Amino acid sequence: MYVRHCLDAKDFWAKAITLYQNTDCVEFHIHNLLSCFSVVIEAIEMAGEVSGFDHDEIQKKRTVYALKYLKECKDQRIFNWRFGNEYLISPDFRTRINSAWNEDRWVLKTKVQERKVSSKQEQRLADLLLRNLKVVDPSSPPDKLVPCAALVGSKDYHVRRRLEIDSQYKEVQWLGESFCLRHFFGDIEPIVSEISRELILSHPNVLQTFCGFTDEEKKECFFIMDLMIKDLSSYIKEVCGPKKRVPFSLPAAVDLMLQVARGMEYLHSKKINHGNLNPYNVLVKARSPHVEGYLHAKVSGFGVSHTRKTHSNQQSSLSYIWHAPEVLAEPEEYSEKSDVYSFGMICFEVLTGKVPFEDGHLQGEKMSRNIRVGERPLFPFPLPKYLTSLTKKCWHADPNQRPGFSSICRILRYIKRFMVLNPEHTQQPDSPMPPLDYSDAFFANRTAQIPLQVTQIPFQMFAYKMAEREKSAGENNSESGSDASACGDDGLIAEDPLPSPTERKSLGSPKVLSKKLLISKKSVDIKSSKQPGTPMGRSVTSVMPPHMSRYGRPKRMNSESQLMVMSPRERRISGHMSDSELP
C-alpha cells in the first residue's frame, strides 16, 4: 500500500510536498522488516534444535547453531561480514539505501522543474519545493517562509472543521489531500530561523510540519502538518470502560511505547528537548483497519511552532504529574532525562489505562511535593516484571539513573522479540522474566544519543541473544561447579548441603562417618588418613566405580546400594557443560 501510494500519479503536488523528505520507507517499513526478520531467524534456529527423529542429527544442528554465537561476532563488522546476507543487510543493500535517497531527490527536482512553468499556482509550489530541496539560488535567504497567498489563494483550499485536539488546529483540504492546519497571529520574524529548522524534521513517529506560510503585514502564520485527529489521552478514555480494563494488549502497548520512544530518540538526536511530553502531546490514529488495537503514534507539542499550544481539555492543575521531580523543583532544569521521566508516566497510563496518581487523595502543591520526595504511582494490577521494571527505571528520582531513549528503544525491541517467541507469557501477569535484564546489556555506544540506523538492528538483536547465552552458560557453570551440588542426568541439586565447620569436625571421625555411609547390603571400609595441610584429616572412601552421565560426570546415586563421597576440590573441577558446548 505504501508503494502504491507513492507511485500514484494523482495529486502530484500534494504527494511531492508530503513525501519529498519522508523517511517512512526506511524508518518505519524497513525498520519493522529487519526487526521481525531477526526474530524469524531465531525462531527457525530454536525449532531446528529440537525437531527431527535422528538424535545425532539434532546434536549436529545444535553444534552448528552454537558456533554461530562466537565471541568474535560481537564486533559489528565481523557480524556484517559473516551474516549480512542472512539478515538482509548485505553491503549491496546498505549501499542502495544510502544512494536511493539522493537518486529520488534528483528525480523529484527534475519533475518539479518540468512543471514549474505550467501556472502561477504551480510556480509558487515549485519554488517552495525547490527551496526546501536546496536547489534554488544560494544567495536567496534560506529562512524566509512562503507568502500566505500560495496557500489561501489556491482554488482547492477549503477549511473543513475545527479539530478537537486544540482550537488553533483545523482540518483543511488542499491539493486534493487532507491536512492539519495551525493558524495563529504574532510576530514571526524573530523565530523564522528556528521554524525553518523544524521544517526539515522528518520521522514516522514525530508530527511533521510540511511547510509554513506567513503574512508579514497581518502578522499571521499558517503551518501545514500531518492530520492526526486524536490524542493518546482521549483515545484511552474512549476505549477503557467496565468491560475493558486496559486499553491495549501487551504486544500493542509495547509497540506503542516503542513508537513514542523512537520519536523522542529522534528529537534528542537533533538537540530538541520536548519539555512537555504527556499523553495529550502524543497524537494517534489507527494503523490499519485489519489490525485491531495497534496505533500509529506521533510526538507533537515541541519546538517554537508549538509553543503557543494549550489544550483546552488538559487541566493545568494536573500538568505536574508528567514533570520530573527536578523540573518541579527548578523549572529551568529541564533535560533529556526529564523527558525520560515523562515517558515513564506515559508508559504507566498505556499499560494500566489509568492516569498517574488519579486515585491519590492529595492534589496540587501537596502532590507535587510528594513527587519531589519520591512518591510514584502504584500499578493497580500485576504486570510482567520486565515492563514494570523498565517503567520504574524511567521515573527514577536520580536523572543519571534513567536510561536514554536509545537504550529504551533497544530494550523495547527485544521485549517485543521475547513476547513474539513466548506468546503464552503475554496472557499471564506472573509470567517469568526473560533470561536477561535487557537494560543491563552492554553496548559500545550505549551512552551515545544517536538514532540507530535500521541496518544495525539485526546486530543488536544478535548481541542480546549472545548475552542471553553467555549468562545462561555462566549460571550453569556456577551451579554445576558449586561445592553444594552433585548433579546427575536429571540435573537435580544434591539434597545434602555443604557441611558447616562444626559438622566437618564430626565427619572427620571414622565412627560418625561410617554411620553417614551406612549401606544395607554391602559394607564399605572407611579409613581416615591425616594428610599434610589437613589437621582434621581427609576421609577416603572405597566405593564402586560410579556410572557416568551423558555430560561425562559421575551420576548421583540415590539408591542404598551405592554412595559416593566427593571432596569439594573434585566437585569444583567437574561441572556442567553449557548448551553451546554440547557435541
Contacts in CASP RR format, 6 or more apart in sequence:
PFRMAT RR
TARGET T0000
AUTHOR 0000-0000-0000
METHOD contacts of the structure
MODEL  1
MYVRHCLDAKDFWAKAITLYQNTDCVEFHIHNLLSCFSVVIEAIEMAGEV
SGFDHDEIQKKRTVYALKYLKECKDQRIFNWRFGNEYLISPDFRTRINSA
WNEDRWVLKTKVQERKVSSKQEQRLADLLLRNLKVVDPSSPPDKLVPCAA
LVGSKDYHVRRRLEIDSQYKEVQWLGESFCLRHFFGDIEPIVSEISRELI
LSHPNVLQTFCGFTDEEKKECFFIMDLMIKDLSSYIKEVCGPKKRVPFSL
PAAVDLMLQVARGMEYLHSKKINHGNLNPYNVLVKARSPHVEGYLHAKVS
GFGVSHTRKTHSNQQSSLSYIWHAPEVLAEPEEYSEKSDVYSFGMICFEV
LTGKVPFEDGHLQGEKMSRNIRVGERPLFPFPLPKYLTSLTKKCWHADPN
QRPGFSSICRILRYIKRFMVLNPEHTQQPDSPMPPLDYSDAFFANRTAQI
PLQVTQIPFQMFAYKMAEREKSAGENNSESGSDASACGDDGLIAEDPLPS
PTERKSLGSPKVLSKKLLISKKSVDIKSSKQPGTPMGRSVTSVMPPHMSR
YGRPKRMNSESQLMVMSPRERRISGHMSDSELP
2 24 0 8 1.000
2 25 0 8 1.000
2 29 0 8 1.000
5 15 0 8 1.000
6 15 0 8 1.000
6 19 0 8 1.000
6 25 0 8 1.000
8 15 0 8 1.000
11 175 0 8 1.000
11 176 0 8 1.000
11 177 0 8 1.000
12 111 0 8 1.000
12 115 0 8 1.000
13 122 0 8 1.000
13 125 0 8 1.000
13 175 0 8 1.000
14 174 0 8 1.000
14 175 0 8 1.000
14 176 0 8 1.000
14 177 0 8 1.000
16 108 0 8 1.000
16 111 0 8 1.000
16 112 0 8 1.000
16 125 0 8 1.000
16 129 0 8 1.000
17 125 0 8 1.000
17 128 0 8 1.000
17 129 0 8 1.000
17 175 0 8 1.000
17 210 0 8 1.000
17 211 0 8 1.000
17 224 0 8 1.000
18 177 0 8 1.000
18 210 0 8 1.000
20 105 0 8 1.000
20 108 0 8 1.000
20 129 0 8 1.000
20 132 0 8 1.000
20 133 0 8 1.000
21 132 0 8 1.000
21 200 0 8 1.000
21 202 0 8 1.000
22 202 0 8 1.000
23 202 0 8 1.000
23 203 0 8 1.000
23 204 0 8 1.000
24 204 0 8 1.000
26 97 0 8 1.000
26 454 0 8 1.000
27 203 0 8 1.000
27 204 0 8 1.000
27 262 0 8 1.000
27 454 0 8 1.000
28 204 0 8 1.000
30 97 0 8 1.000
30 454 0 8 1.000
31 454 0 8 1.000
31 457 0 8 1.000
33 88 0 8 1.000
34 87 0 8 1.000
34 88 0 8 1.000
34 89 0 8 1.000
34 454 0 8 1.000
34 455 0 8 1.000
34 457 0 8 1.000
34 458 0 8 1.000
35 413 0 8 1.000
35 416 0 8 1.000
35 417 0 8 1.000
35 457 0 8 1.000
35 461 0 8 1.000
37 87 0 8 1.000
37 88 0 8 1.000
37 458 0 8 1.000
38 87 0 8 1.000
38 417 0 8 1.000
38 457 0 8 1.000
38 458 0 8 1.000
38 461 0 8 1.000
38 462 0 8 1.000
39 417 0 8 1.000
39 420 0 8 1.000
39 421 0 8 1.000
39 461 0 8 1.000
41 86 0 8 1.000
41 87 0 8 1.000
42 417 0 8 1.000
42 421 0 8 1.000
42 461 0 8 1.000
42 465 0 8 1.000
43 420 0 8 1.000
43 421 0 8 1.000
45 65 0 8 1.000
45 68 0 8 1.000
46 421 0 8 1.000
48 58 0 8 1.000
48 61 0 8 1.000
48 65 0 8 1.000
49 58 0 8 1.000
49 61 0 8 1.000
49 62 0 8 1.000
49 65 0 8 1.000
50 58 0 8 1.000
51 58 0 8 1.000
52 58 0 8 1.000
59 582 0 8 1.000
59 583 0 8 1.000
62 579 0 8 1.000
62 582 0 8 1.000
63 582 0 8 1.000
63 583 0 8 1.000
66 579 0 8 1.000
66 580 0 8 1.000
66 581 0 8 1.000
66 582 0 8 1.000
68 83 0 8 1.000
69 465 0 8 1.000
69 466 0 8 1.000
69 469 0 8 1.000
69 580 0 8 1.000
71 466 0 8 1.000
72 78 0 8 1.000
73 79 0 8 1.000
73 82 0 8 1.000
73 83 0 8 1.000
73 462 0 8 1.000
73 466 0 8 1.000
74 463 0 8 1.000
74 466 0 8 1.000
76 456 0 8 1.000
76 459 0 8 1.000
79 458 0 8 1.000
79 459 0 8 1.000
79 462 0 8 1.000
80 89 0 8 1.000
80 91 0 8 1.000
80 459 0 8 1.000
83 458 0 8 1.000
83 462 0 8 1.000
84 90 0 8 1.000
84 91 0 8 1.000
84 458 0 8 1.000
87 458 0 8 1.000
87 462 0 8 1.000
88 458 0 8 1.000
89 455 0 8 1.000
89 458 0 8 1.000
93 455 0 8 1.000
94 455 0 8 1.000
97 454 0 8 1.000
97 455 0 8 1.000
105 133 0 8 1.000
108 129 0 8 1.000
108 133 0 8 1.000
109 130 0 8 1.000
109 133 0 8 1.000
109 135 0 8 1.000
112 126 0 8 1.000
112 129 0 8 1.000
112 130 0 8 1.000
112 133 0 8 1.000
113 126 0 8 1.000
113 130 0 8 1.000
115 122 0 8 1.000
115 126 0 8 1.000
116 122 0 8 1.000
116 123 0 8 1.000
116 126 0 8 1.000
116 127 0 8 1.000
116 130 0 8 1.000
117 123 0 8 1.000
121 150 0 8 1.000
121 153 0 8 1.000
121 154 0 8 1.000
121 155 0 8 1.000
124 146 0 8 1.000
124 147 0 8 1.000
124 149 0 8 1.000
124 150 0 8 1.000
125 150 0 8 1.000
127 136 0 8 1.000
127 146 0 8 1.000
128 146 0 8 1.000
128 150 0 8 1.000
128 211 0 8 1.000
130 136 0 8 1.000
131 140 0 8 1.000
131 142 0 8 1.000
131 146 0 8 1.000
132 199 0 8 1.000
132 200 0 8 1.000
132 211 0 8 1.000
134 142 0 8 1.000
142 196 0 8 1.000
143 192 0 8 1.000
143 193 0 8 1.000
143 196 0 8 1.000
144 192 0 8 1.000
145 188 0 8 1.000
145 192 0 8 1.000
145 195 0 8 1.000
145 196 0 8 1.000
145 212 0 8 1.000
145 213 0 8 1.000
145 214 0 8 1.000
145 221 0 8 1.000
146 211 0 8 1.000
146 212 0 8 1.000
146 213 0 8 1.000
146 214 0 8 1.000
147 213 0 8 1.000
147 214 0 8 1.000
147 215 0 8 1.000
148 213 0 8 1.000
148 214 0 8 1.000
148 215 0 8 1.000
148 220 0 8 1.000
148 222 0 8 1.000
150 213 0 8 1.000
151 157 0 8 1.000
151 174 0 8 1.000
151 213 0 8 1.000
151 222 0 8 1.000
151 224 0 8 1.000
152 213 0 8 1.000
152 222 0 8 1.000
154 174 0 8 1.000
154 175 0 8 1.000
156 173 0 8 1.000
156 174 0 8 1.000
156 175 0 8 1.000
156 176 0 8 1.000
157 172 0 8 1.000
157 173 0 8 1.000
157 174 0 8 1.000
158 172 0 8 1.000
158 173 0 8 1.000
158 174 0 8 1.000
159 170 0 8 1.000
159 171 0 8 1.000
159 172 0 8 1.000
159 181 0 8 1.000
160 170 0 8 1.000
160 171 0 8 1.000
160 172 0 8 1.000
160 173 0 8 1.000
160 178 0 8 1.000
161 170 0 8 1.000
161 171 0 8 1.000
162 169 0 8 1.000
162 170 0 8 1.000
162 171 0 8 1.000
163 169 0 8 1.000
163 170 0 8 1.000
163 171 0 8 1.000
163 180 0 8 1.000
163 229 0 8 1.000
164 229 0 8 1.000
164 230 0 8 1.000
164 234 0 8 1.000
164 313 0 8 1.000
165 228 0 8 1.000
165 229 0 8 1.000
165 230 0 8 1.000
165 231 0 8 1.000
165 280 0 8 1.000
165 283 0 8 1.000
165 311 0 8 1.000
166 309 0 8 1.000
166 310 0 8 1.000
166 311 0 8 1.000
166 312 0 8 1.000
167 312 0 8 1.000
168 182 0 8 1.000
168 183 0 8 1.000
168 184 0 8 1.000
168 308 0 8 1.000
168 309 0 8 1.000
169 180 0 8 1.000
169 181 0 8 1.000
169 182 0 8 1.000
170 180 0 8 1.000
170 181 0 8 1.000
170 182 0 8 1.000
170 183 0 8 1.000
171 178 0 8 1.000
171 179 0 8 1.000
171 180 0 8 1.000
171 181 0 8 1.000
171 227 0 8 1.000
171 229 0 8 1.000
172 178 0 8 1.000
172 179 0 8 1.000
172 180 0 8 1.000
172 181 0 8 1.000
172 224 0 8 1.000
173 179 0 8 1.000
174 224 0 8 1.000
178 227 0 8 1.000
179 210 0 8 1.000
179 224 0 8 1.000
179 225 0 8 1.000
179 226 0 8 1.000
179 227 0 8 1.000
180 224 0 8 1.000
180 225 0 8 1.000
180 226 0 8 1.000
180 227 0 8 1.000
180 228 0 8 1.000
181 222 0 8 1.000
181 223 0 8 1.000
181 224 0 8 1.000
181 225 0 8 1.000
182 222 0 8 1.000
182 223 0 8 1.000
182 225 0 8 1.000
182 305 0 8 1.000
183 220 0 8 1.000
183 221 0 8 1.000
183 222 0 8 1.000
184 220 0 8 1.000
184 221 0 8 1.000
184 308 0 8 1.000
185 218 0 8 1.000
185 219 0 8 1.000
185 220 0 8 1.000
185 221 0 8 1.000
186 219 0 8 1.000
186 220 0 8 1.000
186 221 0 8 1.000
187 219 0 8 1.000
188 195 0 8 1.000
188 214 0 8 1.000
188 216 0 8 1.000
188 219 0 8 1.000
188 221 0 8 1.000
189 216 0 8 1.000
191 304 0 8 1.000
192 214 0 8 1.000
194 303 0 8 1.000
194 304 0 8 1.000
195 212 0 8 1.000
195 304 0 8 1.000
195 305 0 8 1.000
198 209 0 8 1.000
198 303 0 8 1.000
198 304 0 8 1.000
198 305 0 8 1.000
199 209 0 8 1.000
199 210 0 8 1.000
199 211 0 8 1.000
199 212 0 8 1.000
201 208 0 8 1.000
201 209 0 8 1.000
201 266 0 8 1.000
201 267 0 8 1.000
201 270 0 8 1.000
202 208 0 8 1.000
203 262 0 8 1.000
203 263 0 8 1.000
203 266 0 8 1.000
204 262 0 8 1.000
204 296 0 8 1.000
204 298 0 8 1.000
205 259 0 8 1.000
205 260 0 8 1.000
205 262 0 8 1.000
205 263 0 8 1.000
205 266 0 8 1.000
205 297 0 8 1.000
205 298 0 8 1.000
205 299 0 8 1.000
206 263 0 8 1.000
206 266 0 8 1.000
206 267 0 8 1.000
206 298 0 8 1.000
206 299 0 8 1.000
206 300 0 8 1.000
207 225 0 8 1.000
207 226 0 8 1.000
207 228 0 8 1.000
207 283 0 8 1.000
207 298 0 8 1.000
207 299 0 8 1.000
207 300 0 8 1.000
207 301 0 8 1.000
208 225 0 8 1.000
208 226 0 8 1.000
208 298 0 8 1.000
209 223 0 8 1.000
209 224 0 8 1.000
209 225 0 8 1.000
209 305 0 8 1.000
210 224 0 8 1.000
210 225 0 8 1.000
210 226 0 8 1.000
211 223 0 8 1.000
211 224 0 8 1.000
212 221 0 8 1.000
212 222 0 8 1.000
212 223 0 8 1.000
212 224 0 8 1.000
213 221 0 8 1.000
213 222 0 8 1.000
213 223 0 8 1.000
213 224 0 8 1.000
214 220 0 8 1.000
214 221 0 8 1.000
214 222 0 8 1.000
215 221 0 8 1.000
223 305 0 8 1.000
226 283 0 8 1.000
226 298 0 8 1.000
228 283 0 8 1.000
228 284 0 8 1.000
228 285 0 8 1.000
228 298 0 8 1.000
228 300 0 8 1.000
229 285 0 8 1.000
230 283 0 8 1.000
230 284 0 8 1.000
230 285 0 8 1.000
231 279 0 8 1.000
231 280 0 8 1.000
231 281 0 8 1.000
231 282 0 8 1.000
231 283 0 8 1.000
231 284 0 8 1.000
231 311 0 8 1.000
232 279 0 8 1.000
232 280 0 8 1.000
232 282 0 8 1.000
232 283 0 8 1.000
232 284 0 8 1.000
232 297 0 8 1.000
232 346 0 8 1.000
232 349 0 8 1.000
232 350 0 8 1.000
233 278 0 8 1.000
233 279 0 8 1.000
233 280 0 8 1.000
233 313 0 8 1.000
233 314 0 8 1.000
233 349 0 8 1.000
233 355 0 8 1.000
234 313 0 8 1.000
235 247 0 8 1.000
235 284 0 8 1.000
235 295 0 8 1.000
236 247 0 8 1.000
236 279 0 8 1.000
236 349 0 8 1.000
236 350 0 8 1.000
236 353 0 8 1.000
239 247 0 8 1.000
240 246 0 8 1.000
240 247 0 8 1.000
240 353 0 8 1.000
245 353 0 8 1.000
245 381 0 8 1.000
246 253 0 8 1.000
246 351 0 8 1.000
246 352 0 8 1.000
246 353 0 8 1.000
247 253 0 8 1.000
247 350 0 8 1.000
247 353 0 8 1.000
248 256 0 8 1.000
248 293 0 8 1.000
248 350 0 8 1.000
248 351 0 8 1.000
249 293 0 8 1.000
249 426 0 8 1.000
250 384 0 8 1.000
250 387 0 8 1.000
250 419 0 8 1.000
250 426 0 8 1.000
251 416 0 8 1.000
251 419 0 8 1.000
251 420 0 8 1.000
251 426 0 8 1.000
252 293 0 8 1.000
252 294 0 8 1.000
252 295 0 8 1.000
253 350 0 8 1.000
253 351 0 8 1.000
253 387 0 8 1.000
254 387 0 8 1.000
254 412 0 8 1.000
254 415 0 8 1.000
254 416 0 8 1.000
254 419 0 8 1.000
255 294 0 8 1.000
255 416 0 8 1.000
256 284 0 8 1.000
256 294 0 8 1.000
256 295 0 8 1.000
256 297 0 8 1.000
256 350 0 8 1.000
257 346 0 8 1.000
257 347 0 8 1.000
257 350 0 8 1.000
257 412 0 8 1.000
258 409 0 8 1.000
258 412 0 8 1.000
258 413 0 8 1.000
258 416 0 8 1.000
259 295 0 8 1.000
259 296 0 8 1.000
259 297 0 8 1.000
260 282 0 8 1.000
260 297 0 8 1.000
260 299 0 8 1.000
260 343 0 8 1.000
260 346 0 8 1.000
261 343 0 8 1.000
261 405 0 8 1.000
261 408 0 8 1.000
261 409 0 8 1.000
261 412 0 8 1.000
262 405 0 8 1.000
262 409 0 8 1.000
263 298 0 8 1.000
263 299 0 8 1.000
263 405 0 8 1.000
264 274 0 8 1.000
264 277 0 8 1.000
264 299 0 8 1.000
264 339 0 8 1.000
264 343 0 8 1.000
264 405 0 8 1.000
265 405 0 8 1.000
265 406 0 8 1.000
265 408 0 8 1.000
265 409 0 8 1.000
265 449 0 8 1.000
265 451 0 8 1.000
265 452 0 8 1.000
266 451 0 8 1.000
267 273 0 8 1.000
267 274 0 8 1.000
267 299 0 8 1.000
267 302 0 8 1.000
268 336 0 8 1.000
268 339 0 8 1.000
268 405 0 8 1.000
268 449 0 8 1.000
269 449 0 8 1.000
269 450 0 8 1.000
269 451 0 8 1.000
272 302 0 8 1.000
272 303 0 8 1.000
273 334 0 8 1.000
273 335 0 8 1.000
273 336 0 8 1.000
273 338 0 8 1.000
273 339 0 8 1.000
274 281 0 8 1.000
274 299 0 8 1.000
274 301 0 8 1.000
274 302 0 8 1.000
274 339 0 8 1.000
274 342 0 8 1.000
275 302 0 8 1.000
275 327 0 8 1.000
275 334 0 8 1.000
275 338 0 8 1.000
275 339 0 8 1.000
275 342 0 8 1.000
276 301 0 8 1.000
276 302 0 8 1.000
276 319 0 8 1.000
276 322 0 8 1.000
277 299 0 8 1.000
277 322 0 8 1.000
277 339 0 8 1.000
277 342 0 8 1.000
277 343 0 8 1.000
277 346 0 8 1.000
278 314 0 8 1.000
278 319 0 8 1.000
278 322 0 8 1.000
278 342 0 8 1.000
278 345 0 8 1.000
278 346 0 8 1.000
279 346 0 8 1.000
279 349 0 8 1.000
280 311 0 8 1.000
280 313 0 8 1.000
280 314 0 8 1.000
281 299 0 8 1.000
281 300 0 8 1.000
281 301 0 8 1.000
281 302 0 8 1.000
282 297 0 8 1.000
282 298 0 8 1.000
282 299 0 8 1.000
282 300 0 8 1.000
282 346 0 8 1.000
283 297 0 8 1.000
283 298 0 8 1.000
283 300 0 8 1.000
284 295 0 8 1.000
284 296 0 8 1.000
284 297 0 8 1.000
284 298 0 8 1.000
285 295 0 8 1.000
285 296 0 8 1.000
286 293 0 8 1.000
286 294 0 8 1.000
286 295 0 8 1.000
286 296 0 8 1.000
287 294 0 8 1.000
287 295 0 8 1.000
287 296 0 8 1.000
288 294 0 8 1.000
300 306 0 8 1.000
301 309 0 8 1.000
317 363 0 8 1.000
317 364 0 8 1.000
318 355 0 8 1.000
320 328 0 8 1.000
320 364 0 8 1.000
320 367 0 8 1.000
320 368 0 8 1.000
320 371 0 8 1.000
321 345 0 8 1.000
321 355 0 8 1.000
321 356 0 8 1.000
321 357 0 8 1.000
321 367 0 8 1.000
321 371 0 8 1.000
322 342 0 8 1.000
322 345 0 8 1.000
322 346 0 8 1.000
322 356 0 8 1.000
323 338 0 8 1.000
323 341 0 8 1.000
323 342 0 8 1.000
324 334 0 8 1.000
324 337 0 8 1.000
324 338 0 8 1.000
324 341 0 8 1.000
324 342 0 8 1.000
324 395 0 8 1.000
324 399 0 8 1.000
325 341 0 8 1.000
325 371 0 8 1.000
325 372 0 8 1.000
325 374 0 8 1.000
325 397 0 8 1.000
326 333 0 8 1.000
326 335 0 8 1.000
326 338 0 8 1.000
326 399 0 8 1.000
327 333 0 8 1.000
327 334 0 8 1.000
327 338 0 8 1.000
328 368 0 8 1.000
328 371 0 8 1.000
328 372 0 8 1.000
329 372 0 8 1.000
335 399 0 8 1.000
336 404 0 8 1.000
336 405 0 8 1.000
336 449 0 8 1.000
337 399 0 8 1.000
337 400 0 8 1.000
337 402 0 8 1.000
337 404 0 8 1.000
338 399 0 8 1.000
339 405 0 8 1.000
340 394 0 8 1.000
340 399 0 8 1.000
340 402 0 8 1.000
340 403 0 8 1.000
340 404 0 8 1.000
340 405 0 8 1.000
340 408 0 8 1.000
341 394 0 8 1.000
341 395 0 8 1.000
341 396 0 8 1.000
341 399 0 8 1.000
341 402 0 8 1.000
343 394 0 8 1.000
343 405 0 8 1.000
343 408 0 8 1.000
344 391 0 8 1.000
344 394 0 8 1.000
344 395 0 8 1.000
345 356 0 8 1.000
345 377 0 8 1.000
345 395 0 8 1.000
347 387 0 8 1.000
347 390 0 8 1.000
347 391 0 8 1.000
347 394 0 8 1.000
348 354 0 8 1.000
348 356 0 8 1.000
348 377 0 8 1.000
348 379 0 8 1.000
348 391 0 8 1.000
349 355 0 8 1.000
349 356 0 8 1.000
351 379 0 8 1.000
351 383 0 8 1.000
351 387 0 8 1.000
351 388 0 8 1.000
351 391 0 8 1.000
352 379 0 8 1.000
352 380 0 8 1.000
352 381 0 8 1.000
352 383 0 8 1.000
354 377 0 8 1.000
354 380 0 8 1.000
356 377 0 8 1.000
357 367 0 8 1.000
357 377 0 8 1.000
359 380 0 8 1.000
360 367 0 8 1.000
362 370 0 8 1.000
367 375 0 8 1.000
374 397 0 8 1.000
376 392 0 8 1.000
376 395 0 8 1.000
379 388 0 8 1.000
381 429 0 8 1.000
382 429 0 8 1.000
382 430 0 8 1.000
383 429 0 8 1.000
384 425 0 8 1.000
384 426 0 8 1.000
384 429 0 8 1.000
384 431 0 8 1.000
384 433 0 8 1.000
385 433 0 8 1.000
386 415 0 8 1.000
386 418 0 8 1.000
386 433 0 8 1.000
386 434 0 8 1.000
386 437 0 8 1.000
386 438 0 8 1.000
387 415 0 8 1.000
389 437 0 8 1.000
389 439 0 8 1.000
390 403 0 8 1.000
390 408 0 8 1.000
390 411 0 8 1.000
390 412 0 8 1.000
390 415 0 8 1.000
390 438 0 8 1.000
390 439 0 8 1.000
393 401 0 8 1.000
393 402 0 8 1.000
393 403 0 8 1.000
393 439 0 8 1.000
394 402 0 8 1.000
394 403 0 8 1.000
394 408 0 8 1.000
395 402 0 8 1.000
396 402 0 8 1.000
403 411 0 8 1.000
403 439 0 8 1.000
404 449 0 8 1.000
405 449 0 8 1.000
406 445 0 8 1.000
406 446 0 8 1.000
406 448 0 8 1.000
406 449 0 8 1.000
406 450 0 8 1.000
406 451 0 8 1.000
406 452 0 8 1.000
407 439 0 8 1.000
407 446 0 8 1.000
409 452 0 8 1.000
410 438 0 8 1.000
410 443 0 8 1.000
410 452 0 8 1.000
410 460 0 8 1.000
411 438 0 8 1.000
411 439 0 8 1.000
413 457 0 8 1.000
413 460 0 8 1.000
413 461 0 8 1.000
414 434 0 8 1.000
414 438 0 8 1.000
414 460 0 8 1.000
414 461 0 8 1.000
414 464 0 8 1.000
415 434 0 8 1.000
415 438 0 8 1.000
417 461 0 8 1.000
417 464 0 8 1.000
418 425 0 8 1.000
418 434 0 8 1.000
419 425 0 8 1.000
419 426 0 8 1.000
422 431 0 8 1.000
424 431 0 8 1.000
425 431 0 8 1.000
425 432 0 8 1.000
434 468 0 8 1.000
435 468 0 8 1.000
435 471 0 8 1.000
435 472 0 8 1.000
436 464 0 8 1.000
436 467 0 8 1.000
436 468 0 8 1.000
436 471 0 8 1.000
438 464 0 8 1.000
441 463 0 8 1.000
441 464 0 8 1.000
441 467 0 8 1.000
443 460 0 8 1.000
443 463 0 8 1.000
452 460 0 8 1.000
469 578 0 8 1.000
469 579 0 8 1.000
469 580 0 8 1.000
472 578 0 8 1.000
472 579 0 8 1.000
473 578 0 8 1.000
473 579 0 8 1.000
473 580 0 8 1.000
473 581 0 8 1.000
474 578 0 8 1.000
476 576 0 8 1.000
476 577 0 8 1.000
476 578 0 8 1.000
476 579 0 8 1.000
477 575 0 8 1.000
477 576 0 8 1.000
477 578 0 8 1.000
479 485 0 8 1.000
479 487 0 8 1.000
479 493 0 8 1.000
479 576 0 8 1.000
480 487 0 8 1.000
480 553 0 8 1.000
480 574 0 8 1.000
480 575 0 8 1.000
480 576 0 8 1.000
481 571 0 8 1.000
481 572 0 8 1.000
481 574 0 8 1.000
481 575 0 8 1.000
481 576 0 8 1.000
482 571 0 8 1.000
483 498 0 8 1.000
483 568 0 8 1.000
483 571 0 8 1.000
483 572 0 8 1.000
484 493 0 8 1.000
484 494 0 8 1.000
484 497 0 8 1.000
484 498 0 8 1.000
485 493 0 8 1.000
485 494 0 8 1.000
485 571 0 8 1.000
486 494 0 8 1.000
486 554 0 8 1.000
486 556 0 8 1.000
486 566 0 8 1.000
486 571 0 8 1.000
487 493 0 8 1.000
487 494 0 8 1.000
487 549 0 8 1.000
487 553 0 8 1.000
487 556 0 8 1.000
487 576 0 8 1.000
488 549 0 8 1.000
488 551 0 8 1.000
488 553 0 8 1.000
488 554 0 8 1.000
488 555 0 8 1.000
488 556 0 8 1.000
489 549 0 8 1.000
489 550 0 8 1.000
489 555 0 8 1.000
491 576 0 8 1.000
492 556 0 8 1.000
494 556 0 8 1.000
498 568 0 8 1.000
499 507 0 8 1.000
504 536 0 8 1.000
505 536 0 8 1.000
506 512 0 8 1.000
507 513 0 8 1.000
507 516 0 8 1.000
507 539 0 8 1.000
508 528 0 8 1.000
508 536 0 8 1.000
508 537 0 8 1.000
508 539 0 8 1.000
509 528 0 8 1.000
510 526 0 8 1.000
510 527 0 8 1.000
510 528 0 8 1.000
513 526 0 8 1.000
513 528 0 8 1.000
513 539 0 8 1.000
514 526 0 8 1.000
517 524 0 8 1.000
517 526 0 8 1.000
517 541 0 8 1.000
517 563 0 8 1.000
517 565 0 8 1.000
519 560 0 8 1.000
519 561 0 8 1.000
519 563 0 8 1.000
520 560 0 8 1.000
520 561 0 8 1.000
521 560 0 8 1.000
521 561 0 8 1.000
522 561 0 8 1.000
524 541 0 8 1.000
524 542 0 8 1.000
524 543 0 8 1.000
524 563 0 8 1.000
525 542 0 8 1.000
526 539 0 8 1.000
526 540 0 8 1.000
526 541 0 8 1.000
526 542 0 8 1.000
527 540 0 8 1.000
527 542 0 8 1.000
528 537 0 8 1.000
528 538 0 8 1.000
528 539 0 8 1.000
528 540 0 8 1.000
529 537 0 8 1.000
529 538 0 8 1.000
529 540 0 8 1.000
530 537 0 8 1.000
530 538 0 8 1.000
531 537 0 8 1.000
531 538 0 8 1.000
538 567 0 8 1.000
539 565 0 8 1.000
541 564 0 8 1.000
541 565 0 8 1.000
543 562 0 8 1.000
543 563 0 8 1.000
543 564 0 8 1.000
543 565 0 8 1.000
544 562 0 8 1.000
546 554 0 8 1.000
546 555 0 8 1.000
546 557 0 8 1.000
546 562 0 8 1.000
546 564 0 8 1.000
547 554 0 8 1.000
547 555 0 8 1.000
547 557 0 8 1.000
548 554 0 8 1.000
548 555 0 8 1.000
549 555 0 8 1.000
551 575 0 8 1.000
551 576 0 8 1.000
551 577 0 8 1.000
553 574 0 8 1.000
553 575 0 8 1.000
553 576 0 8 1.000
554 564 0 8 1.000
554 566 0 8 1.000
554 574 0 8 1.000
557 563 0 8 1.000
557 564 0 8 1.000
END
